[in-house]
Amino acid sequence: MKPLAILRALVLHALITPAPAASSAIRALYLFKDVLKSNTTALTTSGFNTLIIFGVGILSNGDIMYYSNTPGSKDTLVASAGAYVGGDALAAKVRSFKTANSTTVDRVEISTNAQNIKTLMTTPGPGPTTPLYRNLAALRDAWGLDAVNNDDESIYHADSTAAFGKMLGAIGLRYSIAPYDGGVVSFWSTVRSRVGAAVLDRVYLQCYDGGAGNDPAAWQSRLGTKVVPLLWVVNDSKPRYGTSAAQARDKFVAWSKQAAVAGGGYWNDFDIEKMGLSYKDYGGVLTSVFP
């Protein structure tokens, strides 16, 4: 074949050959440590594609606070009066999770409390001129957020939870939940039905501590959607719930075979570093079981 014909053939092949599909498997890690002190390289190159920043509090007036949860760090007001006020360094650090060289992260969420949602969804409500709506929109833009994770473990008020989820959708954010209590599956099912799967698109199922007995297959059956089981890494807070990377592999493999779960994830980065564990080991488990 002549060189020009070869070139034409190569171009044609490139045009008609589909690009490899991006993985839809979820590989998540909750960030408990102050992100300004976190190991960006490890977080972004160990195989995780979703990072969930824990400790973002919605205050009674609709302002948003970031609680550092780390010795030597301070809590920071990050959004107020419809503007981002958390500082350039914090914004740059969070945005770097998706922009760092060789990053595997394509989704960043914040995990929020539920204490003030019921009141705020009643007064002043979920509309676009309300403080919470404007503050969340400002934080979305400053941090490059993709979603908000609901950390409700006690209130379970369906009307306000659904209203909040719909508000997030209007802002352009997704909504995820992290249930642990099998006695309130119907609550989560109601919320998911009202909000819609296009917005409430992920269920991170706690399978440690209070959720240690959870069966992902049973939850999937009752919710009518795939779940992402979460395990707690080795820790010294509640060691009996700690899971080594090897143990995590066994559990994720079993759950994947039993129920074809949507992926897997861990609680949390602080313990990985405190206990001298390996991000690569834990991330590698997820990339091998959920490629």
N, C-alpha and C positions, 0 to 999 in steps of 0.2 A: 504494500500500500504506500502511496506517495506521502511525503510529510504533510502536505496540506490536507489530504484526505484523512490522515491520522488525526490531525488537529481538529478537523470538523467532527470526526467520530467521537473524540474525547469530549468536546463541547456538548454534542448531542446527548451523550451518556450522562453528563453532569446535569443537563436540563431535565431529563426524564427520570433520573434516579432520585427517589425521595430521600430527604435528610433523615437521619436516625431520630426516632421519636424521643422526646424528653421523658425522663422517668416521671411517672405520676405517683410513685410510692413516697410516702411521707416519712421523713427522718428528722425528728424534732428533739430539741433540747431546751429546757427551761433555764433561764438565766437568773439566778438568785443573787449573784455577786454584783456589786456596783459595776456597770458596764465600762465606766471610765478606767477601771482597774483590771478589766478582763483581758484575756489573752486572745486578741483579735485573730492572729495567725492560726492558732489552734482551733478556734471556733469556726473559722471559715474554710479550713482546708482538711478537716477530719471526716467529711462525708455528710455532715448535717445540712439539710436544705431548708429547715425552718427553725428560727430562734424566737423564743417567747420570753419577753422581758417581764419578769415578775415584779410586783410591788409598785404598780402604778395606781395611785389612789384618786378616786373621784370625790372631791370634797362637797360639803352640803350646799355650797354656792355655785357649784359647777366648775370650779377651778380644778386643775389636775396637778397632783404632786407625785414626784418620783422618790420613793423611799429606798435609800441606798442598801440597807440590810448588810452593811459591811463596816467592820471596825475602821475608824479613821476617816470615814466618808460622812457626808452630811446629806440630809433630805433636801430635795430641790423642787421648788415650784416651777413647773415646766409650761403651763398654759394658764392664762388669766385674761379676762376682758377680750376674748377673741383673738389673742396674740400669743405667739410662742415667746416665753421668757426664760427658758432653761439654759441659755448660753450656747455659744457657737461650738465649744469643744464637745459638749454632750451630743449635740445634733450631728456633728461630724463623725463622732464615734459610732453612733447608731447607724447612720447612713453607710458607713464603711463596711458594715456586715454584708451588704449586697454589692459593693463596688470594689472591695479589696482584690488584689491580684490573686487569681486562681480560686476565687471564692466559689463555694458550692451552694451558698445560701441564696434563695430566691424569694423568701417570705419572712417578714419580721412582724411579730405581733406584740401587743402589750397585754398583760394579764391584770385585770382590774378587780377591785372590790365591788360588792353589790349593795353595800350598806345604804347608800344615798340614792340609788336608782329609783326605787319606788316613789319617793317623795318628788324627785326631780322630774319624773315622767308625768306626775300629776300637776305640779306647779314648779316652773312655768310651762312644762310640757316638752315634747320632742321637736318642736318647730325649728326652722333654720335661723331664726333670730335669737334663740335662747343661748345663754352662756355656755352650756355644755356642748351643744351642737357646734358653736363657733370655736370653742377651745379644742374639741376633738379634730375639727378640720384643720386648725392651725398646727396641731401636733402631727397630724398625718403629713402635712406638707414639709414640716421641719425635719421630721425623722424618716420620711419615706415609708410610712407604715402601710401595711397591707391588711391588717385585721386586728380586732379586739377580742381577747379571750375572757370569757366570763368565769370568775372564780367563786361563784355563789355556792356556799356549802351550808347555808342555814336559813335563808329567807324564802326562796322558792315562791315568788309572787309572779304568776304567769302573765297577767296583763301588762305590768310594767316591764318585765323582762322582754316580752315580745315587742313592746313599743320601742324599747331601747335598741333591739336588734334591727327593727325597721329604720330607725333613725340612722344607725350605722350604714345601712345600705344606701340611704339617701345621701350620705356624706361620701360614699364611694369606698367604704371599707367592708370587709367580710367579717363574719362573726363566728367564733368557735366557742365550744363549751368543754368543761373538764369535770364531768361528774365522777362521783365515787360511791354514792349511796344508792344501792339497788332498790331501796324503798320508795324512791321518787322518780323512777323511770318515766312514769306517766306525765309528770311535770315537764321533763325535758322533751318528751314526744309532742306534747301540746305546744311548747314554745317553738320547736322546729317546724311544726305544721303551720303555725301562724306566721313565722318569719319567712319561711320558704328556703329550700335547699340551695338556691342560688346565692343567698347571703349567709345563712347558717350552714357552712359547707364542711365543717370538721368537728369531730367528737374525739377529744383526747380522754381516754378512759383510765382513771387512776386504778392501778392494780397493785397497790402497796398501801401500807398503813390502814386507814379505814376502808380502803377498797381492795385489800389484799385477797379477798375471796372472789373478786369479780371474774366472771367468765365472759370474755369478749364475744364469743359466739352467741350467748344468750342476750347480751345487750344489743348486738346487731339485729337479732331476730325481733326484739321488742321495739327497737327504734326504727327499724326499716332502713338502716343505712350502715355503711362500714364504719368501724371505729379504729382509733389509733391507741393501742394499749401503752401505758406508761409504766416504767419501772424506776425505783429509786436506786441510785448507784450506791456503792459501799459508803457508809457514813458512820459517824460516832454519835449521832443524835438518837436514832432508833436503829441500832445495828441489826436487829432481827429482820428488818425490812430491806436491808441493803442487798444489792445484787451485783456480783462480779460480772465482768464482760462475758466470761464463759457461761455463767448461769443465765445471763440475759439472752445469749444466743439460743440456748436450749428452749427457753420459754417462747421467744419470738418464732422460732422454727415450728414449735408445736402449735401455737396459735395460728400461724399462717397456714399450716396444713389443715387444721380443723375448720377454720372459718374464713380464710383468705382476707385477713384484716387489711386495713388501708395503709399500714406502715407501723412504725414503732417510735418510741421516744423515751426520754429520761428526765427525771428530776434528780439532780440539778448540777450546774457547773461549779458552784461554790464547793460542794463536797468533792468533786473530781480533783480540784486543786488542793483543798485542805488535806485530803487523804493521800495525796501523791499518786493519784491514778492517772491513766492515760486517755486523753481525748481520742487518740488514734484507735485505741483498742475498742472503746465503746462505739465510736463512729463506724469503725470497720465492721462491727457486728451488724449495724443497720444497713450498710452498703452491700454486705454479702447476702443478708436475708431479704432485703427489700431494695434490689438494684434499680 
